[in-house]
Amino acid sequence: MDKQQFATIAIGIKSAYPSSKILEDNASMDFWYLMLKDIPYEVAENAVMEHICTNIFPPNIAEIRKLCMERCGAPILSFDEAWGVVQKAISAYGRRQMTKAFETMDELTLSVVKSLGWTRLCESENIVAERANFREAYESKAKVLRDNNQLPEFVAKNKSLLKERYITAKEAEEISHIECSELICDGKENYNF
């Protein structure tokens, strides 16, 4: 969306919430535009219209991005749907036809299945516990995926770069060890090395 299209959306938000102080100054307008400009105008406009029709309080950037991703983001299965896919794959292919079973799963479901272990899921005698474990892992990964899908591209790239820079740097640090041949205490809670 370009700046003029965003200005149209901003006018709509301001007129729908006249007592709000939202988007009052140029700095606010510039920041909101920066955070929303990657979204196609028609999608953003529709999301804002939905918010205006269903909420008495003005939207924030996260709410608009969430509504936009619901319209144009890749759908994420609910936990129940994903578990159903796993159960069908277990019934149809069992543990011996793992490759074929994996072909029936979306990427998120597959990553959870692999982390829990396909053979373990197939051979489990406590399916209730396996379902609970799957649910916990799936919902956690689905939330991360939804949150990441909501990010503007420049924020997602910077996040990756920062993770790479700081996690790699942290892993490279060596833990320093204090080597002391003798510890002398003077009796006054002061320790001399």
Buried (B, 14 or more C-beta within 10 A) or exposed (E): BEEEBBBBBBEBBBEBBEEEEBBEEEEEBEEBBBBBBBBEBEBBBBBBBBBBEEEEEBBEBEBBBBBBBBBEBEEBBEBEEBBEBBBEBBEEBBBEEBEEBBEBBBEBBBBBBEEBEBEEBBEBEEEEEBBEBBBEBBBEBBEEBBEEBBBBEEBEEEEEEEEEEEEEEEEEEEEEEEEEEEEEEEEEEEEEE
